[in-house]
């Protein structure tokens, strides 16, 4: 069982999938993508999760605190620019996960990878909601100035680099710094 399958099973609370049965080779050669390590899976998920959360926060702030929109949009663009190389390599690792979800050698592995991808969607929603909770309460209590202050504070952290991949997850950043595997630098 791969480390990714163990990690995925551990996250879901489900028992680990049974080991894949050995098969006899057939005349038709098919290639399935190799299972990624836990670090490679994180490299495909973490930067894009942060990007989605920041985009969600920015959309809320622009809609509910329009006077912060210039600073919010500038902070988001700065983040995308600073993290562009990491995001490009992360897209490669994410594509590998998508390919595995569709083409892994066993149904258990395909299911495990798909579950990991589904959990990513849930995490994006959950973490976005955590960041927006106070803002929504302030909005519900008709305190737009508090929403604006919270948006300004959140995106000041983005501008300061608190959300940069290198700062949030140095191990993932180091893998992404190595570039796409197999590409000459």
TAQUIHU-V743174 format. One record per backbone hydrogen bond with DSSP energy under -0.5 kcal/mol. NH is the residue of the N-H (numbers start at 1). CO is the residue of the C=O. E is the energy in kcal/mol with one decimal. If there is no record, write none. Layout:
nh->NH co->CO e->E
nh->NH co->CO e->E
This chain:
nh->6 co->2 e->-1.9
nh->7 co->3 e->-2.7
nh->8 co->4 e->-2.9
nh->9 co->5 e->-2.6
nh->10 co->6 e->-2.5
nh->11 co->7 e->-1.8
nh->12 co->8 e->-1.8
nh->13 co->9 e->-1.4
nh->29 co->27 e->-0.5
nh->30 co->28 e->-0.6
nh->32 co->30 e->-0.6
nh->41 co->37 e->-2.4
nh->42 co->38 e->-2.5
nh->43 co->39 e->-2.4
nh->44 co->40 e->-1.4
nh->45 co->41 e->-0.9
nh->45 co->42 e->-0.7
nh->46 co->42 e->-3.0
nh->49 co->45 e->-2.3
nh->50 co->46 e->-2.5
nh->51 co->47 e->-2.3
nh->52 co->48 e->-2.2
nh->53 co->49 e->-2.5
nh->54 co->50 e->-2.7
nh->55 co->51 e->-2.2
nh->56 co->52 e->-2.3
nh->57 co->53 e->-2.7
nh->58 co->54 e->-2.7
nh->59 co->55 e->-2.3
nh->60 co->56 e->-2.1
nh->61 co->57 e->-2.7
nh->62 co->58 e->-2.9
nh->63 co->59 e->-2.1
nh->64 co->60 e->-2.9
nh->65 co->61 e->-2.7
nh->68 co->65 e->-2.7
nh->69 co->66 e->-1.4
nh->72 co->68 e->-3.0
nh->73 co->69 e->-2.9
nh->74 co->70 e->-2.2
nh->75 co->71 e->-2.4
nh->76 co->72 e->-2.5
nh->77 co->73 e->-2.4
nh->78 co->74 e->-2.4
nh->79 co->75 e->-2.5
nh->80 co->76 e->-2.5
nh->81 co->77 e->-2.4
nh->82 co->78 e->-3.0
nh->83 co->79 e->-2.3
nh->84 co->81 e->-1.0
nh->87 co->83 e->-2.8
nh->88 co->84 e->-2.3
nh->89 co->85 e->-1.9
nh->90 co->86 e->-2.6
nh->91 co->87 e->-2.0
nh->92 co->88 e->-1.0
nh->93 co->89 e->-1.8
nh->94 co->90 e->-2.6
nh->95 co->91 e->-2.4
nh->96 co->92 e->-2.0
nh->97 co->93 e->-1.7
nh->98 co->94 e->-2.6
nh->99 co->95 e->-2.8
nh->100 co->96 e->-2.4
nh->101 co->97 e->-2.5
nh->102 co->98 e->-1.2
nh->103 co->99 e->-2.6
nh->104 co->100 e->-2.1
nh->110 co->106 e->-2.4
nh->111 co->107 e->-2.8
nh->112 co->108 e->-2.4
nh->113 co->109 e->-2.5
nh->114 co->110 e->-2.5
nh->115 co->111 e->-2.6
nh->116 co->112 e->-1.9
nh->117 co->113 e->-2.3
nh->118 co->114 e->-2.6
nh->119 co->115 e->-2.5
nh->120 co->116 e->-1.4
nh->121 co->117 e->-1.3
nh->122 co->118 e->-1.7
nh->123 co->119 e->-2.8
nh->124 co->120 e->-2.3
nh->125 co->121 e->-2.0
nh->126 co->122 e->-2.7
nh->127 co->123 e->-3.1
nh->128 co->124 e->-2.2
nh->129 co->125 e->-2.4
nh->130 co->126 e->-2.1
nh->131 co->127 e->-1.9
nh->132 co->128 e->-1.8
nh->133 co->129 e->-1.5
nh->136 co->132 e->-3.0
nh->137 co->133 e->-2.2
nh->138 co->134 e->-2.6
nh->139 co->135 e->-2.4
nh->140 co->136 e->-2.7
nh->141 co->137 e->-1.6
nh->142 co->139 e->-1.7
nh->143 co->138 e->-2.4
nh->146 co->143 e->-1.0
nh->147 co->143 e->-1.7
nh->148 co->144 e->-2.5
nh->149 co->145 e->-1.9
nh->150 co->146 e->-2.7
nh->151 co->147 e->-2.6
nh->152 co->148 e->-2.6
nh->153 co->149 e->-2.5
nh->154 co->150 e->-2.6
nh->155 co->151 e->-2.6
nh->156 co->152 e->-1.5
nh->157 co->153 e->-1.5
nh->158 co->154 e->-1.3
nh->159 co->155 e->-2.3
nh->160 co->156 e->-2.1
nh->161 co->158 e->-1.4
nh->162 co->157 e->-2.3
nh->164 co->161 e->-1.4
nh->167 co->164 e->-0.6
nh->168 co->164 e->-2.8
nh->169 co->165 e->-2.8
nh->173 co->169 e->-2.6
nh->174 co->170 e->-2.3
nh->175 co->171 e->-1.7
nh->176 co->172 e->-2.7
nh->177 co->173 e->-2.5
nh->178 co->174 e->-1.0
nh->178 co->175 e->-0.7
nh->179 co->176 e->-1.6
nh->183 co->180 e->-2.1
